[in-house]
Amino acid sequence: MIIFKTIKDIKEYLAFQRNNAVKIGFIPTMGALHQGHISLVDEARKVNAFTVCSIFVNPAQFNDSSDFDKYPSTVNEDILLLEKAQCDVLFLPSVSEIYPEGSAHTKDYHFGTLETVFEGAMRPGHFNGVGKVVAILLQIIQPNLLFMGSKDFQQCLVVQDLCKQMGINNSTKFVACATQREPDGLAMSSRNRRLNESQRAIAGIIYQCLVSIQGKALIGASFAIVKKECIDLLTAKNIHPEYISIANADTLEELSEYDLRIKMVVLIAARLGDIRLIDNLVINP
Ligand code: AMP
């Protein structure tokens, strides 16, 4: 695996690769890599893409600076994992390489309702920050394929919208990849490594709630009742839900009740101590 730290060097190298007619598969990450990230590299390799992964903890997408400060960094281990996964290139830029004049001086992106609900409502400015960094990275890498995880369901919709706004949705194919989970169902996340033993032991309940909400949709239950059961279950274990919601899976318009005529998604954000976890499941009638 070749590691690049500057935009100039990686652009030159990828231009050369493009001349060799390889298709470039891009996997943007914030590091502290786990099997969820590696599954994206595997997906890219399955379609014979030349795999480019980036690790950049993007300050512009953290509305809470203490969350940014606490974000785990494990670059040496990340490099070993990527090498084992046979990733071809790692882009590891500094903050000043991406934002030479500060992130406030880069183009803002807006996503309408998509940026005001759920994660957008809880983390004001978050998706504008995601838009800024992903746009810069896409301009540098110019991938044929962009691999992102469905674990961040709203982010997938936002980035697909970004690609449209940038006019690259035909040249860069968006590939949404399945959420990788621990044996108890907990979605893999860089933040999981901050859970203590007792928090980790109960964190799988978030997934149990998703499965229950998904399953009960299909037997004609009332979402309001199922939601209340989940809130009670989580709070009894000291897990504090920020939202437990169902929405139209295409628009993220929130639904007060199940609507089996449309594709829905159930979304949960919850806090265990100061660690915030998100997860989702699609409900396909
Ligand atoms: P992050 O480093 O958290 O910004 O994530 C980088 C990419 O990995 C994003 O596209 C995430 O959706 C994806 N990802 C994170 N966790 C998982 C997971 N458990 N399964 C699949 N993809 C994931």
Residues whose N, C-alpha, C, O or C-beta is under 5 A from the ligand:
A	BS01	AMP	P28 T29 M30 G31 G36 H37 F147 M148 G149 S150 K151 D152 C177 A178 T179 Q180 A187 M188 S189
